[in-house]
Amino acid sequence: MSDIFTRRQFVRFSALATTAAAMAACGGAPAATTAPAEPAATTAPAEPAATTAPAEATAPEAPVSKYKEAPMLAAKVEAGDLPPVDQRLPKNPKVIPCFDQIGKHGGIWNRADTDASSIGHHHGAEGLLRYGPGPAYELEPNLAESYEISEEGKVFTFKLREGVRWSDGEPFTADDIMYWYDDVFMNEEISPAKARWLQPGGELVVVEKVDDYTVKFTFAVPYGLFLDQLAFNGTTIVSYPKHYMSQFHKDYVDADELAAMVADAGFEQWYQLHGAKPNRQRNPDYPTLSPWVITTDDWTTVAVAERNAFYWEVDEEGNQLPYFDKVHWNIVQAADMIPMKIVTGEVDMQAWSTGISNYTLYMEGREKGGYEVGIWDYGGSGTSLHVNQAKRVDPADAAAVELRSLLKNLDFSVALSKAIDRDDINELVYMGLSDPAIDVYPESVKNDPVIQDYYTLDVDRANEILDSIGMTERDGDGMRLTPEGNRLEVTLVGLPMYAIHQDVAEVIVEYWKEIGVRANMDWIAIELWWPRVEDGDYDIAAYESDYSSGNTYRLTYPRAYFPVETSTYWAGAWGTWYAYAGLQGEEPDVEDGKRLMDLYDQVIQTVDDDAKSAIMDEVFGIVAKNLWPIHTVGNRPEPCIVKSNVGNVPEVGTCWWPVYGQRTTRPEQYFFTDI
């Protein structure tokens, strides 16, 4: 990556580079109901011509492998500790095009984090399907090499890649998926509450084994979102190796033996033991399908993962992936310690938990640290102010009841929005690298002059609006009183682990003083955060929205635009009501809230892409016109740190959770150029 660029030039260039990389590196998602074969570039190398033995030879030479492997694995094969690479790979390995060049095996990838959780998602999420590179993040075959969808969109049949093996060498087959379905998902002790994404229309999915390498999923209604769900939530489906997990299941083990294992592990129930086993961070014995396998179970300063000898991907020349031998996580106590690890050269490549607020620090430390700095897309918007539409109050508390009413008053939100200097926030906090806040919306919304006005800085107009809703009186400090004469005070809540939102909130507090609105900040410990969000016990939450510039969003993560999750920050109690089928939370008391719930039920069953887009245009229109999240900037940039000797890292990438972020950049093909 180039070291010399202006901030704006880099962002604009990155968008073009992303498109070019995606075109070069992967094909598009299937347009027909039958998944097309993978492109020719991803076909495994042809078998080389056989070598003719000399006439005097008494025995034929060993066949030449069409695949190549890491030296550390070749040594194990030579020692008789591993079968040959041909026997470890499936009949049709998934071929990964390299972003820049064919890499080299070897070396340890050093990074820093508060834990090693990224081994299960950003570095190793595997599903029947997966997301390809941005900006489109198209679905592509993965553990399933092909699939078919019935005409009505209710039945999905997947052909598994034959010969894929778990990291302990055991075959991965349809039986593993059926173990998940029959013995985990349908078991009431393990799964008393069924995942909502597997019961569209209110009826549970039916999963059937067709043969050893074919499985079928049948739904009661058309399910247009199922393929995306498989790439995101569906990684769970392929996380239960039957040969391993059945050792801890009551239907497969002698009761006394199982009871002894439960007691030895310190649990009270068998399903607690069973639930603890599939842990990629802490259980080295747990077989996985990921590029690297954790080898440390009790770490405090370093967590180590070693290459999976049975990983089922190769590059275009038949080199088994991954290239890196190991991944080392330097464990830090807090995320704010990560920048120091980077500038001292202890990190080889990282684009997660780097923080745009550290951009200047990183740029100044490039020469000493031996790295380059790029800009990736964090994947969500910059800080949004989620105005709580379902604030919990005591009906006897008149001041709290009035504040709840103000939070639900669109004019109040418009005044707050028009007092925000977004260009200032972009320069101060986002280093001038973000986009206008209104760019998070589709064209049909951001071209609306009413929405445009919401996002136009106009302090005089903000004051006029507050006057017009009866807030003309002020206290001795010059702060406004409510129409009923109560002290006006709103509180911005947030999580300490996301310092960037706190930085923005501190600036917002000062802007709102200029219009006579007193705002406080309350940064809540994570263990208290979720109970308060679900209960609606807050005023305004400072957090990102799960969509960003260019109207990038994923319906697998709908909380920011549909009030259907407990973490819908602009109406957590509404989301709780939907998620718990009306048993908890608060039913929306406005028609637009109810309409969004209806639209969510529609969109997940919609198969046609054009119809789905039309629904989403209406959804974003509703969210935008109500100003439920008040956006401060568009996309959130995130620094990407790459040592000068690390290759195949694309200039443009994402940390976006709904596509498993860095996984879309194929970290298994990163490599050291100086090995």
N, C-alpha and C positions, 0 to 999 in steps of 0.2 A: 504494500500500500504506500502511496505517496505521503511524504511527511509535510509537503507544502500545499496548503489549500486554504481558501477562505472558508469561514463557517457556512455561509450560504451556498457557495459553490460546491462544497463537499456534500451537503444534503441533497442538492439538486442532481449532482453527478451520481450520488448513491442510488437514486431512484432509477436512473438509466442503467446503472451497472447491475442492479438487482434483476431487471428485466432480461438483460443479456445473459446473466449467469443462469437464470432459470431456463431460458431457451436452450442454452448449451448443455445444461446438466440433467434435464429431465423432460419427459413427455407430459402431456396434459392429462387431466382426469378423463375417464371414459365417458363418452357422450351417449352411447347406447346402453341398453339394459344389460348387455353382456360385456364384461370387461375385456378390452383388447389385450392381445399378447404384449409383453413388454417389448420396447423398441429393440431394433437389431443391435444397437450399441450396448445393450445390457444382456446380450446373449453370451453365455459362458464360452470361453475360448475353445476352438475346435481341437479335437484329439490330434496330436502331431503324428506324422507318418511313422510307421513302425521301423525300428532299426534292424537291419539284417545282420545276424551274427556271422562272424568269420567261419569259413568252412571247417576249420580245425577245432572250433569250439565244441566242448562236450555238453554244454548246457546253454539254453537261451538266456539272453540278458534280461534283467528285470525291466518291466514296462516303464517307460518314461512318463512321469506324471504331467498332466496338463495344468496343474496348479502349483503354486509356490507358497512357501510358508515362512514364518519368522524363524530366525536362527535358533532362538530359545526353544521353539517347538520341534524343529528338526533334530536338535540334540536329544530331546525326549523320545522322538521316534527311533533314533539310532540306538538309544539305550533300552528300547523295548517298553517304555512307559506310556507311549501313546501309539494308536494306530496311524498309518500313513494318512496324509492330508486328504487324499482322494476318498478315503473311507470316512473321514470326519465331515465332509461337505455333502450337501444334498445333491440329488440328481440335477437339479436346476438351481444353482446358487443365485441369489439376488446379486446382480452386478451393479456396483456403484460407480458412476462416472466421477472422476476426480475433478475438482474445481479448476485446477491449474495444471498439474502434472502427476504422473505416476510417482507414488511416494516410496519410502524406504521403511523397512521394519526396524523397530528398536527405540529405546529411550523411555524416559519417564516424564509424563506430562504433570508439571507442578501447577497447582492452583491454590486459592485460599478461599475458605468459607467457614461459616459457623458450624456446619455439619456436612455430611456426605450425601445429603438427600438427592442431589442432582444425579447421582448414579442411576436412580430409578426413573428419571424423566428427561432432563435436558441432555443427558449423555447416553441414555439407554432405554428409553421407552420403546417397546415393541408391541405391535398389534397385528391383527390380520391385515390391516391397511395402515399406512402412515402418510404424513404430510410431506410433500416435496419442498424444494426451496421456494423462497419468496420471490416476487411479491404476491404470487397467486396462491401459494401453499396448496397446490392441487393434491388430491388423494392419489396414491399409487399403490400397487400390489406390494405386499410385504411378506408376512408369513403365509398369507393366502396368495398364490400366484395368479389366480383368476377368480371371478365370481359372476353370478347371474342373478338378475332381479326379475321377478314375475311381472307381467304387464301391469297389474294393478298396484304394484309396489308393496305387497304384503309378505312375499316369500323371498328370502335371500339365501343363495346356496354358494358355499365357498369351497374351492379346491385348494387344499393345503400343499405347501411345498414338500414333496416327498423326500425323506432322508434328513430333514432338519433334526438336530439333536440338542438336548439340554446341555448345559455346561458340564454335567458329569458324564456325558456320552450316551445317555439313554435317549431313545427315539421320542420325538414330539409327534403325536398323532391325534386323531379325532377323539381318542379315549381321554386325553388330557382335558379337552374342552368339555366332554361329557362329565368328567369328574367335577369340574367347576359347576356345571349346570345341575346335575343330579345330587351331588354330595355337599355342595357349598351353597349355591344360590337357592335351591329348593329345600334345603335343610332348615327347619324352623329354629333350631337352637343356634346355628351359626348366623343365619340371615333372617331374623324375625321380621325385619322391615325390608321390603324389596325395593331395589333401586328404581326410581321413577322412570328413568330413561329406558327401562326394559318393560314398561307396561303402558305404551301409548294407548289412549282410548280407555284406560282403566283395566285392561286385561294383560296378564303376564305373557311374555314370549314363550313359545314352545321351541325347544332345541332338539334336533334329532341327528343321529349319526347315520349317514348314508353308506359310507364305507370307511376304511381306515384313514383315508385322507380327504374325506368330504363331509361337511356338516351343513345343516339347513336350519335357518331361523325363520319362524313363522309368526306373524303378528295378526291381530284381529282387525286392524285398520291399516290403510296405507301409511308408510313410515318414511317420509322423505328425508328425515334427518339421521337415519340409522347408520349410514356409512361414515358420516362424520363422527357419530358417537363411538363407533368401533375404533376410530383412530385416536380418540381422546379417552373417554371412559372405558373403552373396550380393551385396554391393556390388561385389565383385571382378568378378563376371560382366558388369557394365555399365561396366567401367573400361578397356576396350580398343577405342577407336575404330579400326575397320579402316583407314580412309583414312589415318590418321596412323601407327599402329603398324606397318603392313605395310612402311613405308619402311625399317624396321630389322630385317626378318625375312628369313632366308636363302631362304625359298621364294618371295619376291616381288621380290628385288633382285639385280641383277648381282653376282656374287661379288667382283669386283675393287672395285666401288663400295662394297660393304658393308665389305670389308676396310679400305678407306681411312677410312671413317667410324669404324670400331672403333679404328683406330690414332690418329686425330685426337682421339678422346674419351679416350684413355689406357687402353683396355681390351685384353684379350688375346683374348676370344671374343665372337662376335656376340651370343650370348644375354645376355652381361653388359651390352652396350649396350642391347639390347631391354629388359632388366629395369630399367634406370636411367631410362627415358623416362617411364613413368606415375607421376610424382612430383608431387603437387599442391603440395607446399611449395617445390620448387626448380626446377620446369620451367615457365616461363610459356607455352611453346609447346604444352604438353600440353592437348588439348581435354577438357573435363569437362562434366558435366551438373548441376553444383552452382550454388547461387545466386550465389557470388562466385568469381572466378578469380584466382589469385595472379599478380602482375605483377612481383615482385622475385625474382631468383634468387640473389643474393649479399647477404644481409642480416646485419647484426650488431646493430643497435640498433632497427630498425623493419622489419617485414614488411608488405607491402601487398597486399590483394586487392580487385579492382574488380568491380562488378556484372556478371553474365553477361547480355549483351544478348539472348541467345536462351533465357533461362530460361523454363520452360514452365508456371509457376504464375501465377495471378491471384487477386485478392481477390474478394469478392462483387459488387463494382461494376465488375469488369473491369480494375482497375489491375494492370499487370504487376508481379510481385514480382521481387527484393526491394525493400523501401523504401529501405534504406541504400544510398548510392552506393558506399561503400568500407568495408573493415574494416582497421584499423591495429592490428597487434600491437606493443606496446612490449616489446622483447625485453630480459629481465633475465637475469642470470647464474645466479641461484638463486631457487627458489620463495619463499624467505623475504623477498625484496625486493618481492614483489607487494603486500603490505599497504601499504607506503609509497606506491606508485603510486595506490592507492585513496584513502587519506586525504588525499592532496594534490590530489584531484579530477581525476587523469589518466585515469580509467577511467569509461566511460559505463555499461556494464552488464557484470557478470561474476558467474558462479556456479561457477567452476571454479578450483581452487588458491587459494581464499580462506582456508580453514582456520577451523574453529570456535574454535580457541584464540585467534584474533584478534577474536572477537566483541565483547568490551568495547572494544577499540581502535576498531573500526568504529562502534559506537554513540556513542562519545564524539566521533568526528570527523564525524558526519553533517552538522551545520550548516556547518562549514568546507568540507567536501568537496562539499556540495550533492547528497547522495544519500540514499537510504533503505536500510534493511537488512531483508531478509526471511530466512526460513529455508527452504532447499530440502533435499531428501533426497539425501545423497551417493550412495545406491543400494546400499550394502553395510552390513554390520553395523559397529558400532564395533570397537575392537581385540579380536581373538580370539587366544587362545594355542593354536597348533596343535602338539599334542604328537606328536612324530615317532614313528610306529609302525614305521619301517624305518630306524633310525639305522645308518649304516655304522660298523662297528667292526673292529678287528683281533682275531681270535679268541684271539690270545695275550695280549691286554691284558685281564686279569681285571676290573679296575675298570671299563673301558669296556663290557665284556659285561654286567656287573651293572647299570650305568646304563641300558643299552638295555632290560634286563628291567624295571627300575623304570618307565621311560617307557611300557612296554606294560601295566603293572599298573594296572587301573582304580581300585583303592583309593588308589593314590598320586595319581592325577589328581583323585579326589574330595576328598582332603585339600587339595590345592593350590587347588581351586575354592572350598571352604568357608572358606578363609582370606582370600578377596578381599572387600573392602568395596566393593561395586558402587555403592552410593549415593554414596559418597565420590568414586569415580572419575567418576561422572556430574557431580557438582558441580564437582570440581576441573578436569577436562579438557573435559567436554562441556557445561559451563555450565548443567547441569540440564535440558538440552533433549532428552536421549535417553530411551529407554523401557527397561523391565526386560529383562535379557538373555534371559530365557526366552521373550520375545515373538517371537523370531526363528523359533520353531517353530510348526507348525500346532496347532490345538486338541487333536487326538488325542495330541499329544506333551506339550504344556505343561500339560495337565491330569493327567498322570501324576505321582502323589505321589513316586515315586522320583526323577524328573527335577527336580521342584520342590525336593527336598531337596538335590540337587547344587548348586543355586544359592542356597541359604540360608546366610548368614553365620553361622558357628559355629566360632570358633577353638578352643574346648575340644574339640569333636568332631573337628576336624582333627588336633589333637595325639593324641587317642585312636587315630585310624585309623593314623597313622604309627607309634605304639607297637605296634599290633596286627600290623603287617607286619615287625616285628623291628628297627625303627629307634629303639631305646631309648637307645643310647649317644651321647654328645656329646663334641665336642672342647673344647679350652681356651677357645674363643670362644663356647661354648654352641650350636654348630651340630651338627646330627645327623650320625652316621656311618651308613653303609649296613648292612644285616644282616650283611654279610661283614666289617664293620669298616673299610671304605674311606671316605675323605673324600667326603661327598656335595656335589656341586657341579653345578648345571645352568646352562646358558647360554641366554639369550634372544637370538635373532638378529633383525635387521630391516634395513630400507633407510633410509639417511639422508634420502632425499627425502620420506619420510612421517614427519614430525616428531611427528605426533599419537600414533603407535604408540610412539615412544620416550618420550613424556611418560607414557603409561600404563605402559610397562615399568618406568620408574623408580619408580613408586608400587608396582607389583607386587613388586619386589625388597624393598621395606621390609615389605610384608605378610608375605612368606614368611619373613623373618627372625624374625617373631614365633612361627613354628612350627618354627624351627630349620633351615630349608632355605636354604642359601646359593645365591644366584643372581647370575650376572654378566650383562653385556650386551655384545653384539658387533654393532655396526652395520656392515654389509658394503657395499662398493662394488658397484654394479650389475653390473660386468663379472665379479665373483666370485660374485655371488649365485646366478645360475642354475646354474652348474656344481655348486655345493654342494647346492642344493635337489634337482637331478636325481640326485645321487649319494647323497643322504641324510646328508650330513655336517653335521649340526646336531642340537640337542636339542629346542628349542621355538622356533617362529617367531611373532613378534608382527606380525600383519597382520590385515586385515579378512576376513570371510567374504563370499562373493558372494550373500548373501541378507540380508534385514533384517526388521524388525518387520512383522507382518501376513503373514509367510511369503511375501514377495515374492522370486521367483527366476525364472531363465530357463534352460531346458535347453540353450540354445545356449552357455552358459558354466558347465559342470557341475563344474568342478574342486573346488569347496568341499564338495560332497556326494557325489560319485562319485570314487574314486581312478583316474581314467582320463586324467589330464593330468600332465605333468611338474611342473606347478605346484600339484598337490594338496599343500598345505603340511603337512598332518598325515600324509602318507605319500608324499612325492615319489618315492621309489624304486618304490613300487607303481604310481603313475601312469606312470612311465617304462616299467615292464615292460608295462603295457597298451598304451601309445601306440606302443611299438616291437615289438609282437607277441612279447614274450618274449625279444627279442634283447638287451635291456639292462635295467637295473634289478633289482628283486627281486619275485618272486611273493609275493602275500599268504600269510602263514602262519597266518592265522586265518579261520574260516569266514565271519564277517561281512564281511571285506574281499572275499572271493571272491563272496559274495552280492551286494554292491553292484555289482560288475562285471557279473554276470548281469542284474541289474535294469536297468543302463544299456542293455545290449543289447536288453532287452525294451522299455523305454520309448521309445526312438527309433523303434521300429517300430509303436508303439501309436497307432492313429488315434482311438479313442474317448476323449473327454475324461475321463469318469468313471473309466475303467480307468486312464488316465494318473495321475489324482489318487490313486487307491488305491495305485499303485506308489510315488508320491512320499511318501505317508504312511509307508509301510514304510521308505523310504530315510531320511527324517528321524528316524524312530524308531531306526534302527540307529546313525546318527551321534550322536544325542543320548545314547543309553544308554551308549555307549562313551566319551563325553566326549573325542572326538578333537580337536575344537576346544572349548576352554573359553572361552565368551563372557563379556565383561566388561560390556557394555551391549547394548541392542538396535540401533536404527537409528543411523546417523551423520549428524547434521545438518551442513549446509554453508551458510554465509552467502551470500546473494544480494544483490549490490550493484547498485542501480538509480538513476541520476541522476533528478532530479525532472522532467526534460524528455524522458524516454524512455517511450514508451507501448507497450501491448500485451504487456508482460512479465507472465505469470501470477504470482499470489502463490505458487503451489505449483509446483515443478518438480523435476527430478532431474538428477543427474550420472551416473546409472547406466550403466555402459559397455555392457552387453548390449543396450540399446535406443538406444544412441548419445546417451544423456543429454539434453543441452539441445536436441538436434534434435527431440525430442518436443514442445517448446514453440514450435516453428516460428519460429526467429529471423528468417526472411525477412520476417515481418510485424511485427517490432519497428520503431519509427520515432521520430523526434524530433517532439515536439508543438509546438515553437516555430519550425519551418521556415517 
